[in-house]
Amino acid sequence: MPIGLAVWRIQESKATPLERSAIANERLLEDILAADISLLGIPSRLLVIGRQVVTTYGGRVDLLCIDEEGTLYVVEVKKDRTPREVVAQAMDYGYWVRGIGYDDVRTIYAAYRQDDFDDAFRNTFNLEPPEAINVEHRLVIVASALDPGSERIVTYAQVFGVPLNVVFFQTFQEANTQYLTRAWLVDPIEEISNSRTVQGKKQQEVWNGQDWYVSFGEDESRNWEDARRYGFVSAGGGLWVDFRSRVTASLAA
């Protein structure tokens, strides 16, 4: 359900509520996140690789990030649009980002920082960039609130493995000081785990009853080429196994 927060200042055993306030403008929140993306609270460390990235379809991704495994994160900050429009926009960006490759990431980062992406990745994560970039991507909507209809859309999408989540930032005022609070619609660790589980199930094909797969160990008494040539599978090195099923189609592949 939509998140509501309240903040109190405790002084001399008395709790005084802080007044809810509005951030000066949503561009300021984007500036804050670009300067320190860890404020999102994503479990993985992130590197911002682009800001206001123009997509193939003319949209602009507020912040594009990457983690140490090469997963891309689209971060969309709500600006003068209804929450439903933001959800639709984020999913449209998801359609675009799924086609991003290594060279695209390098180009986007060079335009953003006028620097080399590989060097930035090493400096940030103390690792070499992974060979496979963007095997996964995630969509993050940044908002102060979410109406019930938009929440239902996001929840429905998550049920079917769409990697979409919402993080809420709200501000409170005390004298001349503003405080920023953060809460997630769904815990990001749980959301990532659930989406991977659903996607894994969708990728698993129903067995056709004909093709078989085996793990075939090679040693001095057997080798894979003989198995393919003569059409057999053998097991050994442990308890006796009576394996009489002849495998032909898969071994000949």
N, C-alpha and C positions, 0 to 999 in steps of 0.2 A: 504494500500500500504506500501512497505518497508519504515522504518523510517530513516530519515536523520536529524541529529542534528548539530547545530553550536553553539559555545560558544564565547562570547566576554567579554573582560575586559573593564569596563567603568572607565575612569580616566580623570578628567578635561574636561568633556563634549565630550570626544572622545572615540569611541568604537574600541578596538583593538582585532582582532580575535585571538583565541588560536589555536595552531596547533593540529590537530588530531594526536593521537599517539596510539600505540598498547600496551596493557597490557603485562607485562613481559612474562606471560604464562597463559593459561586458568586454570591451577591448582591453581594459585594465586587467580583468581576470585572465584573458588570453596572454597578456604580457607576463603576469605572475607565473603562469604555468610554463611558458616558454623559458623563463629564467630558471625555474626549478620544477621540472616535470615530476619529481618524486612526490610532490604534494598530492598527486592523484591517488597515491597509495596502492599502485599496481604492485603485485608480489615481485615481479621481475624489475631489475633496473632498466631504465629506458634512456635512449639517446634521441633527442629531437633531430630529425633529418630534414624537415621542411616545414615551412609556415606559409599559409595561404597558397597552398599548392594547387595549381590549375589542373583540373582533370580533363580527360579526353572529351567530356560532355559539357564543358564550360563551367562546372561548379568549382568551388574553392575549398579545399580541406584546410581547416583552421590549423591543426598541428598534425604532422605525420611523424611517427616515432618507430624505433626498432629496439628489440631486446637482444640479449646475447645469443639467443638461439636463431635469430633471423626472422622472428615473428614481427609483422608490421602492425602498428596501432594507429587507427584513425581516431583522432580526438576532435569532436565537433562541439563548439561552445554555442549555446543558444543565443541568437541575436535577433530580437524583434520579430520572432516568428512563433507561431503556436507550437506547443510541444509535439503535436502530431506531424507538423511539417518537418520538424527537426528529425524525428524518427524516420520519416520517409527519405529525407536527405542523407542521413547516415547510411541507410541501406543502399541507396544509390551509389554512394561513395564506396561501399563494400563491393559492389559489382565492378567498379573501376579498379579498386586496389588489388583485386585478385589476379589481375594480369600484369602487375608490376614485377619486373625482374631485376637482376643485379645491376645491369647497366643503367636502368631507370633510377635506381636508388642512388647510384653514384652521381648521376646528372642532377637529380633533385637536391642532393646535399651540396654539390658544388655551387649551385645557384643560390642556396640558402646561406652558406657560410664561406663561399669562395675558398674552399679547402678540400683536401682529399678525404673521401669517406673512409677508406681503409685505415688511414692513420687515426682518424677520429674514433673509429671502432676499437682499435687497439688501445688507445689512450683511455677510453671510457671503461672497457670491460677487461683490459689486460689479456685479451684473447685475439687470435686471428679471426677474421670474418669467416662465418660458415660458408661452405661450398654452395649450399642450397639456401637462397634467400626467399622469404615469403612462402614457405610451405604452409604456414598458417597466417591468418590476420584476425584482428579483433577490432570491434567498433565501440567507442566510448562516447556517450553523450554527456556533456557537462551542463547542468541546469540548476536553478535554485528550487524548482518544484516541478512536479509532473501531474497532469490531470489524470483522473481515473481511466479515461478512454485510452490515453497514450500508454499508461502502465499495462493495460490489458494487451495492447499490441506488442509491447516489449516482452511481456511474460509469455505470450503465445509463441513469439519468434524463438525464445529461448528453449521452449519445449521441443522444438524441431531442430535444435542445434545451431541456430543462427548466433554467431559470436558477438552478441550485442548486450551492453549493460549501460546503466545510468549512474553517474556520480553527482551528488547534490552538494553545492557550495552555498552557504548562507553567511551573511555578515551581521555582526552585532556592534553596537556603538556604546562607548562609555567616554563621556567628555570628548576629547579630540582623538581618541584611540578607537580604531576599528579592529574587530576580531573576526577571523575566518574559520568556519566550521565545515567539516566534510562528512558525508555519509553515503554509502552505496545502496542502490536498490537491492542488489544481490551481492553477497560477499564475493569479491573477484576470484578468489581461489576456488570457491564452490562453482561459480559460473563457468570458469575455464574447464574444470573437471567435467561438469555436466555436458558442455558443448562437445568436448572431445569424445565422450562416451557415446552421445547420440550420433555424431559424425562417423565414428567407428562402426556403429551398428548399420548405418546407411550404406557404408562402403562394403560391408560383408555380403557377398553374393550367396544366394541360395544354392546348395549343392545340387548338381544336375544328375547325380547318381551314376556317372560314368567316369569322371576324372578323379584320380587318386594322387595324393602327394605323400612323399616319404622323406624322412631324414636318413641319408645313406652315409654311414661312416666307412672310410677307406683305410685299409691296412694291408699287410703283406699277403693276406689270404683272399682279398676281394678288391675290386676297383670298379668305378662307375662305368668305364667304357665296356667292360665285360657284361655288366648288368644291362646296359642299353643294347648291346649286340645280341645277347641271348635271351633277353626278356625275363629277368628274375630279380627278386628282392630277397636279401638274406639278413638275418639278425644273429648276433652272437656276442660273446664276451660276458654273458650273464646266465640267467636261468634259460633252460631249453625252451625254444619257441617253435611251435609247429605252424609255419607260415606257408600255406599251400596256395594262396590266391595268386594267380598269375596276372601281372600287370603288363599291359601292352601299350595302350594308347599314350599314356603319359611318358613312359620310358622312351618311346620312339620319338617324342617331340624334341 
